[in-house]
Amino acid sequence: MRPRALVVVANGEKCLQFLEVAKPLLEIYAHGVKADVVTYTEPHPRATHRFLDKFYLADALSQYERIWYVDSDTLINPQAPNIFDVIPEKYFGATVVGHLSTIHDNSWKKMVAGLGEIPGFTEKHVFNGGSMLISQDHREIFSFDGSDIKFAIEKVGHFAEQALINYRVRRMGIPFHDLGPQWNATCRTVVPQKRFTSYLLHYVSGGKNKTAFRKGTRLEQMKRDAQILRSNGIIAAGRRRVPCTNRLLDKVDWFLDKLAAMQR
């Protein structure tokens, strides 16, 4: 049994493109915290639905004592502290977003309507599953056993996988630690211009007619921001330390990208 790993599940062409951009920063961070990098890029052999590919985490926990799972559309800030030191090993760590956005409300309400309420927990306590710190004690969360899987697939729809993981964590009474927005910064949880002060940047869609943090596709944004995070130059340092400059510089980056594309 090895001590720790950073784990990504990337199934599908778009996710593989995200992973290609994210992996250099994954490897830099993993080296610093003495962790392996583990990627799963094929459908899980037991998965009856694509969202169940995340249940590869049970396989990872058969080999590692603790893992930090991150979605493929994320970038780790090399300046981030060691997340394995942030919370005790018995705790499940993730970022609660239910009080910041209503986007997950419907999926949680469908889960509890069909499977039963969990006292003390509402849609306001839903966490985002794109960044999770998990240990051996939590392997059962990702078990393929249970009728709740069939219910989530057939009745919940969008965000079914996240609703299922949330429901299982709360139903099992697993000790939970809210990692806070810095460990899963999205366009819904942080001001886009301040994203470089966060430890994990998550390029989720901002919803109808919106992008993740600025203009451009999610992949284009990731490529540009990955360059900034990997750089030790004065401009990159300024973008991390002086967030007010990012609104203008984001527009400049977008213009230069479009200009370069026109010249090709």
C-alpha positions in Angstrom: 0.0 0.0 0.0 1.5 3.3 -1.1 0.8 6.5 1.0 -0.8 9.0 -1.4 -1.8 9.8 -5.0 -3.4 12.5 -7.2 -6.1 10.8 -9.3 -7.9 11.9 -12.4 -10.6 10.1 -14.4 -10.7 11.4 -18.0 -13.0 9.5 -20.3 -13.7 11.0 -23.7 -11.9 13.2 -26.1 -12.7 16.5 -24.5 -11.6 15.3 -21.0 -8.4 13.9 -22.5 -7.7 17.3 -24.0 -8.2 18.9 -20.6 -5.9 16.3 -19.0 -3.1 17.0 -21.5 -3.1 20.6 -20.4 -3.5 19.9 -16.7 -1.0 17.0 -16.3 2.3 19.1 -16.1 0.9 21.0 -13.2 -0.4 17.8 -11.6 3.1 16.3 -11.8 4.8 19.4 -10.4 2.4 19.4 -7.4 2.6 15.6 -6.9 6.4 15.8 -6.8 6.2 18.4 -4.1 3.9 16.5 -1.8 5.5 13.1 -2.6 2.5 11.6 -4.3 2.0 9.5 -7.4 -0.1 10.6 -10.3 -2.8 8.1 -11.4 -5.0 8.6 -14.4 -7.9 6.5 -15.6 -8.7 7.1 -19.3 -11.0 4.2 -20.2 -14.6 3.4 -19.3 -14.9 1.5 -16.0 -15.6 -2.2 -16.9 -18.4 -2.3 -14.4 -20.0 1.1 -15.2 -23.4 1.0 -16.7 -23.4 4.8 -17.2 -20.6 7.2 -17.9 -20.9 9.0 -14.7 -20.0 5.8 -12.8 -16.4 6.0 -14.2 -15.6 8.1 -11.1 -16.0 4.9 -9.2 -12.5 4.0 -10.3 -11.7 5.8 -7.0 -12.4 2.5 -5.2 -9.7 0.9 -7.3 -7.3 3.7 -6.4 -8.1 3.3 -2.7 -7.1 -0.4 -2.9 -3.6 0.8 -3.7 -3.2 4.1 -1.8 -3.9 5.2 1.8 -5.1 8.6 0.7 -6.0 10.2 -2.6 -6.8 13.6 -3.9 -9.2 13.3 -6.8 -9.5 16.2 -9.2 -11.6 16.6 -12.4 -9.7 16.7 -15.7 -10.8 20.3 -16.3 -8.8 21.6 -13.3 -5.4 23.3 -12.8 -3.4 23.0 -9.6 -1.6 26.1 -8.5 2.0 25.1 -7.8 1.9 27.5 -4.8 -0.8 25.5 -3.1 0.1 24.0 0.3 0.1 20.2 0.9 -3.6 19.3 0.9 -2.8 16.0 2.7 -1.8 18.1 5.7 -5.0 20.2 5.6 -7.4 17.8 7.3 -7.2 14.6 9.4 -7.1 11.3 7.5 -10.5 10.2 8.8 -12.3 13.2 7.2 -13.7 13.4 3.7 -12.7 16.7 2.2 -14.6 18.7 -0.5 -15.8 22.2 -1.2 -19.4 23.0 -0.2 -21.1 25.0 -2.9 -24.8 24.6 -2.2 -25.0 27.9 -0.4 -23.2 29.7 -3.2 -25.3 28.5 -6.2 -28.6 26.9 -6.9 -27.4 24.8 -9.8 -27.2 21.6 -7.8 -30.5 22.0 -5.9 -32.7 20.0 -8.3 -30.4 16.9 -8.3 -30.2 16.8 -4.5 -34.0 17.3 -4.1 -34.6 14.4 -6.5 -32.3 12.1 -4.5 -33.9 12.8 -1.1 -37.4 12.6 -2.7 -36.7 9.1 -3.8 -34.4 7.8 -1.2 -35.4 9.7 1.9 -34.3 12.9 3.7 -31.1 13.0 5.7 -31.7 15.0 8.9 -29.6 18.1 9.1 -28.7 18.2 5.4 -30.3 20.2 2.6 -29.3 21.3 -0.9 -27.4 24.1 0.8 -24.9 21.5 2.1 -24.1 20.0 -1.4 -20.4 19.8 -2.2 -18.7 19.8 -5.6 -17.3 16.5 -6.6 -14.5 17.9 -8.8 -12.0 18.0 -5.9 -12.2 15.4 -3.1 -9.7 14.3 -0.5 -10.4 10.7 0.3 -8.9 8.0 2.5 -9.2 4.2 3.0 -12.2 4.7 5.3 -14.2 6.2 2.5 -13.9 3.4 -0.1 -17.5 2.2 0.3 -18.7 5.5 -1.1 -17.6 4.3 -4.5 -19.1 0.8 -4.3 -21.2 -0.5 -7.3 -23.5 -2.2 -4.8 -26.8 -0.5 -3.9 -30.1 0.4 -5.4 -29.3 4.1 -5.1 -27.1 3.8 -8.2 -30.0 2.6 -10.4 -32.2 5.4 -8.9 -29.6 8.1 -9.6 -29.1 6.9 -13.2 -32.8 6.7 -14.0 -34.3 9.5 -12.0 -31.8 12.2 -11.2 -30.4 13.1 -14.6 -27.9 16.0 -14.6 -25.4 15.9 -11.8 -26.5 12.4 -10.8 -23.0 11.2 -9.9 -22.4 14.2 -7.7 -25.8 13.9 -6.0 -25.1 10.2 -5.4 -21.7 10.8 -3.8 -23.1 13.6 -1.7 -26.0 11.4 -0.6 -23.8 8.5 0.3 -21.3 10.6 2.3 -24.1 12.1 4.4 -26.1 8.9 4.8 -23.0 7.0 6.0 -22.3 9.7 8.6 -18.7 10.2 7.3 -16.8 13.0 9.1 -16.7 15.9 6.6 -14.4 18.9 6.2 -15.3 21.8 4.0 -12.2 22.6 2.0 -13.5 26.0 1.0 -13.5 27.8 -2.4 -9.7 28.0 -2.6 -9.5 24.2 -3.2 -12.2 24.2 -5.9 -12.4 27.7 -7.4 -15.0 28.0 -10.1 -16.7 31.0 -11.8 -19.5 30.4 -9.2 -17.3 30.4 -6.1 -14.6 33.0 -6.7 -14.3 36.4 -8.5 -12.7 35.4 -11.8 -10.0 38.1 -11.5 -8.9 36.6 -8.2 -8.6 33.0 -9.5 -4.8 32.9 -9.3 -4.9 33.3 -5.5 -6.8 29.9 -5.3 -5.1 26.5 -5.0 -7.3 24.7 -7.6 -8.9 26.3 -10.6 -11.9 24.4 -11.9 -13.0 25.3 -15.4 -16.7 24.3 -15.2 -19.2 25.9 -17.5 -20.7 29.0 -16.1 -24.1 28.1 -17.5 -26.1 29.4 -20.5 -24.0 31.8 -22.6 -21.2 32.0 -20.0 -17.7 30.7 -20.0 -15.6 29.5 -17.1 -13.6 32.5 -16.0 -13.2 34.7 -19.1 -13.7 34.7 -22.9 -12.7 31.7 -24.9 -13.5 28.0 -24.7 -12.7 26.1 -21.5 -9.8 24.5 -23.2 -8.4 27.8 -24.4 -8.7 29.3 -21.0 -7.0 26.3 -19.4 -4.1 26.6 -21.8 -3.5 30.3 -21.2 -3.9 30.0 -17.4 -1.6 26.9 -17.3 1.2 29.0 -18.9 0.7 31.7 -16.2 0.7 29.2 -13.3 3.9 27.5 -14.6 5.7 30.8 -15.1 7.9 32.5 -12.6 8.1 35.7 -14.6 7.2 39.2 -13.3 4.0 39.4 -15.3 2.8 36.0 -14.1 3.7 36.8 -10.5 1.8 40.1 -10.8 -1.3 38.3 -12.1 -1.2 36.1 -9.0 -0.5 38.9 -6.5 -2.4 41.8 -8.0 -5.8 40.4 -9.0 -7.1 43.8 -10.2 -4.8 43.6 -13.3 -6.4 40.4 -14.5 -9.6 41.8 -16.0 -7.6 43.9 -18.5 -4.9 41.2 -19.1 -7.5 38.6 -19.7 -8.9 40.7 -22.5 -5.4 41.3 -24.0 -4.7 37.5 -23.9 -8.0 36.8 -25.7 -7.3 39.4 -28.4 -3.8 38.0 -28.9 -5.1 34.4 -29.2 -7.7 35.4 -31.8 -5.1 37.4 -33.7 -2.7 34.5 -33.8 -5.5 32.2 -35.0 -6.3 34.5 -37.8 -2.7 34.5 -39.0 -2.5 30.8 -39.1 
